[in-house]
Structure formats: structure tokens, C-alpha cells
């Protein structure tokens, strides 16, 4: 579900910026900043997951993606500072969820089953990735402010679902106990 949101956001963030009147270069720089924030986002949370637990860290990162959509992009996306802030936060934490997914899959799998489980997970994720861009395009339709806001809310709702599923996975492993999972 986080990949659904990630693809929606990375596909339409430049179009969103253009619809707000930003220049072409600014619209592309926002996307570049988001991708650049993903460089430390792939390393730092993965390293922290060795100490705090993979599922604990991926739950936190997914929650931060959700918060960045609801609390930064949606209300402050019309301001250039808000766009850059969102790009950094979302880029960092979305990269973290991408890099932690194989670790979480490996934690719940025997070595001989890892490839089957990881492949199956991404087999189903691929279908979501195929349909998310047309769904986002249908929501945006005429590129009005309201339609872009609806797309942001839709992406945020997919992050809420992903956070719920990650939390449910964490709960199935350790319950509500404070544990490194």
C-alpha cells in the first residue's frame, strides 16, 4: 500500500507544483529533492532497525509518510516551503519503507521460503502499481486545486491502510508488548 502512495506522489508531485504556478524547474527540483532525501532514508532507518526492530521502524516510517501527507502536503502544498518540507520528509520515509520491506519479509520467513514470499508480495504489489497512476489521473482529471487535494488525500488514505497492515503484522509477532520486533 505504501508503494501505491509512493508512485502516486512521485508521479504527480511535479504536476501538482506546476498547477500551483511554480516554474518547470522548481517542479522538477521538488521531485529531485524527494529522491535525494531517499538516499539517507534507505540507510539510516535500516541501520536503526537492527536496534529497535524491523517492524517497529517500518511502522514508524509508514506513520511518518501518512503524517507528511495529511499534515504537510495537504494543508501547505500551495507554499514552496511546504512542498520542499514535504519532499524531504516523504522522500526520506518512503525510501525507508522500500528498503525495510525485504528485511521484514526475511524476518518472518525461513531462508528457503524468502524468495517465494518476497516474490509473491511484489507480484500483488505490481498490480497496485499498475493501476495507481490511472486512478490518480482519474482523480486529478482537470488538474484543479480540489482534484489535486483529493489525490493527496487518496494517497494519504493508502498510507493509513499500509500503516495499519504493518502494525497488524507487528502485533501478530509481539502483541502490544514493548519488544524489538
C-alpha positions as CSV (number, residue, x, y, z in Angstrom):
1,X,0.0,0.0,0.0
2,X,2.9,2.4,0.7
3,X,4.2,1.8,-2.8
4,X,0.8,2.8,-4.2
5,X,1.1,6.1,-2.3
6,X,4.8,6.4,-3.3
7,X,4.1,6.0,-7.0
8,X,1.1,8.4,-6.9
9,X,3.1,11.1,-5.1
10,X,6.3,10.8,-7.2
11,X,4.3,10.7,-10.4
12,X,2.1,13.7,-9.7
13,X,4.2,15.9,-7.4
14,X,5.7,17.9,-10.3
15,X,2.3,18.3,-12.0
16,X,0.9,19.5,-8.6
17,X,3.7,22.1,-8.4
18,X,3.0,23.2,-11.9
19,X,-0.7,23.6,-11.2
20,X,0.2,25.8,-8.2
21,X,2.1,28.2,-10.6
22,X,5.6,27.1,-9.8
23,X,8.2,27.1,-12.7
24,X,9.1,23.9,-14.6
25,X,12.5,23.9,-12.9
26,X,11.0,24.2,-9.4
27,X,8.5,21.5,-10.1
28,X,11.3,19.1,-11.1
29,X,13.6,20.2,-8.3
30,X,10.9,19.2,-5.8
31,X,10.9,15.7,-7.2
32,X,14.7,15.7,-7.2
33,X,14.8,16.8,-3.5
34,X,12.4,14.0,-2.6
35,X,14.6,11.4,-4.4
36,X,17.8,12.8,-2.8
37,X,16.2,12.6,0.7
38,X,15.7,8.9,0.0
39,X,19.5,8.3,-0.1
40,X,19.9,8.6,3.7
41,X,16.3,7.3,4.0
42,X,17.4,3.9,2.8
43,X,20.4,3.7,5.1
44,X,19.6,5.3,8.4
45,X,16.3,3.6,9.2
46,X,17.7,0.2,8.1
47,X,20.6,0.6,10.5
48,X,18.2,1.7,13.3
49,X,16.0,-1.3,12.6
50,X,18.9,-3.5,13.9
51,X,18.5,-1.9,17.3
52,X,14.8,-1.1,17.5
53,X,13.3,-3.9,15.4
54,X,12.4,-4.0,11.7
55,X,8.6,-4.0,12.2
56,X,8.8,-1.2,14.8
57,X,10.8,1.0,12.4
58,X,8.7,0.3,9.3
59,X,5.6,1.1,11.3
60,X,7.1,4.4,12.4
61,X,8.2,5.2,8.9
62,X,4.8,4.4,7.4
63,X,3.2,6.6,10.0
64,X,5.5,9.4,9.2
65,X,4.7,9.1,5.5
66,X,1.0,9.4,6.4
67,X,1.6,12.4,8.7
68,X,3.6,14.1,6.0
69,X,0.7,13.8,3.5
70,X,-2.0,14.9,5.9
71,X,-0.1,17.5,7.9
72,X,2.4,18.9,5.3
73,X,1.4,18.4,1.7
74,X,-2.4,18.7,2.0
75,X,-2.5,21.9,4.1
76,X,0.8,23.6,3.0
77,X,1.4,22.3,-0.6
78,X,0.5,25.6,-2.0
79,X,3.6,27.2,-0.4
80,X,7.0,26.4,-1.8
81,X,8.4,25.8,1.7
82,X,5.7,23.4,2.3
83,X,6.4,21.5,-0.9
84,X,10.1,21.2,-0.1
85,X,9.4,20.2,3.5
86,X,7.1,17.5,2.3
87,X,9.6,16.4,-0.4
88,X,12.3,15.8,2.3
89,X,10.1,14.1,4.9
90,X,8.2,11.9,2.4
91,X,11.3,11.1,0.4
92,X,13.2,10.0,3.4
93,X,10.5,7.8,5.0
94,X,9.2,6.3,1.7
95,X,12.7,5.2,0.8
96,X,12.9,3.6,4.3
97,X,9.8,1.6,3.8
98,X,11.1,0.3,0.4
99,X,14.4,-0.8,2.0
100,X,12.8,-2.3,5.1
101,X,10.3,-4.4,3.3
102,X,12.7,-7.2,2.3
103,X,14.1,-7.2,5.9
104,X,10.7,-7.6,7.4
105,X,9.8,-10.4,4.9
106,X,13.1,-12.1,5.8
107,X,12.4,-11.8,9.5
108,X,9.1,-13.8,9.2
109,X,10.4,-16.3,6.6
110,X,12.7,-19.3,6.6
111,X,15.6,-18.8,4.3
112,X,14.3,-21.3,1.8
113,X,10.9,-19.5,1.7
114,X,12.1,-15.9,1.4
115,X,12.2,-15.8,-2.4
116,X,8.7,-17.2,-2.7
117,X,7.2,-14.8,-0.1
118,X,9.0,-11.7,-1.3
119,X,8.2,-12.6,-4.9
120,X,4.5,-13.2,-4.1
121,X,4.3,-9.9,-2.1
122,X,5.7,-7.9,-5.0
123,X,3.6,-9.9,-7.6
124,X,0.5,-8.5,-5.8
125,X,2.1,-5.1,-5.3
126,X,2.8,-4.8,-9.0
127,X,-1.0,-4.9,-9.8
128,X,-1.5,-2.0,-7.4
129,X,1.4,-0.1,-9.0
130,X,-0.1,-0.7,-12.5
131,X,-3.5,0.8,-11.5
132,X,-2.4,3.6,-9.2
133,X,-1.3,6.1,-11.9
134,X,-4.6,5.8,-13.9
135,X,-6.6,6.1,-10.7
136,X,-4.6,9.2,-9.7
137,X,-5.1,10.6,-13.2
138,X,-8.8,10.0,-13.0
139,X,-9.0,11.7,-9.6
140,X,-7.0,14.7,-10.9
141,X,-8.9,14.8,-14.2
142,X,-8.9,18.6,-14.9
143,X,-6.0,19.5,-12.6
144,X,-7.9,21.8,-10.4
145,X,-6.8,22.5,-6.8
146,X,-9.7,20.5,-5.4
147,X,-8.8,17.5,-7.6
148,X,-5.2,17.5,-6.7
149,X,-6.1,17.8,-3.0
150,X,-8.4,14.8,-3.4
151,X,-5.4,12.9,-4.9
152,X,-3.3,13.8,-2.0
153,X,-6.0,12.6,0.4
154,X,-6.3,9.4,-1.6
155,X,-2.5,8.8,-1.3
156,X,-2.7,9.6,2.4
157,X,-5.5,7.0,2.9
158,X,-3.4,4.3,1.2
159,X,-0.7,5.2,3.7
160,X,-3.1,4.8,6.5
161,X,-4.0,1.4,5.3
162,X,-0.3,0.4,4.9
163,X,0.4,1.7,8.4
164,X,-2.5,-0.4,9.7
165,X,-1.2,-3.5,8.0
166,X,2.3,-3.0,9.2
167,X,1.0,-2.5,12.8
168,X,-1.1,-5.7,12.5
169,X,1.9,-7.6,11.3
170,X,3.9,-6.2,14.3
171,X,1.1,-7.1,16.6
172,X,0.9,-10.7,15.3
173,X,4.6,-11.1,16.2
174,X,4.7,-9.5,19.6
175,X,1.3,-8.2,20.6
176,X,1.3,-4.9,22.5
177,X,4.4,-5.8,24.3
178,X,7.3,-3.4,24.1
179,X,9.7,-5.6,22.1
180,X,12.3,-5.4,19.4
181,X,10.4,-6.9,16.5
